[in-house]
């Protein structure tokens, strides 16, 4: 793979287009991450691709394995390293690609058991960059034979990693926006349901909310479902 053919570039453009299309769809982050590693591995022919994201919700920060197309799902679950640990930590911290000829001989590579099991040899690791050159994660590509990654390959994987970073950030924004919208809609419904209870039962606003909350807990249904039921009963 010393040289990247024009056909491969065309495939990558299509792959990037697929990712961009998925951004505007109803798919959530997990689906986007799977799509990124699947199309990258399929187009390049690399044995395995994996995607790690920095978790900024914990202190100290960790970098977690979030998606890979050819490893047991149980392996992916709760797989994490310290923010500056391993190859992914080095790449994320230094914001630069790293090429490793033999992962079993690389001291920074922490996944040697997985590499032996799957027969992985060479590795290309690139940062996922977003606005202002911020690194949000790392994309890894592995081969099952010794391989010298060319500049063209590094540039190509870097390009898809950058596009992946944009896709991830946009998807997270969409998810957060949906959560906010749903919360606002729920609050509106609950307020309307409270008004009905205040009018029907002479409750205070606080008592009406507590009644809805208790009904939700007793019935094991969401507050929104209980509020909806009150509104429906008002209409019938």
C-alpha positions, 0 to 999 in steps of 0.5 A: 500500500505504498501508493494510494490509488485514485479509486481508493480516494474515491471510495474514501470520499464516498465513505466520508459522505456516508459519515456526513449523511449519518450526522443528519440522520436519527442515528446516535453516537454509537452508530456513528462510531461503528460506521467510522471504523467499518468504512475505514477498515473496509476501504483501506483493507486494514485488519482492524480499526479502533476508535478511542474517545477522551472522557472528560466527565471523569477526573483524572480524564480517561481515554476509552475504547468506543468502537471497533469492527472486528473485536468481541463486544465484551472486549470493547466494554469498559476498556479504558486507559489513563489520559496519557497512557499507552499509544493512544494517550501519547497520540492524544497528548502530543496531537500527532500521528504515530507509526509502529512497525511491531506493536509487540515490541513497542513499550507504549502499546498496552493491548499486547494480549489482544494483538497476539490473539488477533495476529496484529503487527503494524499500527498507525494511530492518528488523533481525532481533531476538531475546532481549534485543533482540539483532540477528542480521541484517537483512530487506530489502524492495524495490519496483520503483517509488517507494514511501512505506512506511507505518507499518503496513507498517513495523510488519508487516515488523518483526513478521515480522522478529522472528518470523524471528529467533526461527525462525533462533535455534531452528533453529540450536539444533536443528542444534547439538543434532543435531550434538552428539547425533550426535557422542555416538552416534558416540563410543559406537559407537567405544567399543564397537568398540574393546572388540571389537578389544581383546578380539579382537586384544589391542590397547590402547585407543589402538591400537584407536582408531588402527586404526579411524581408519586403516581410516576413512582408507584406505576413505574411510568415516566412523569411525562407518561403520567402527565400525558394521561392526565391531559388525555383524561381532561379531553375525554 
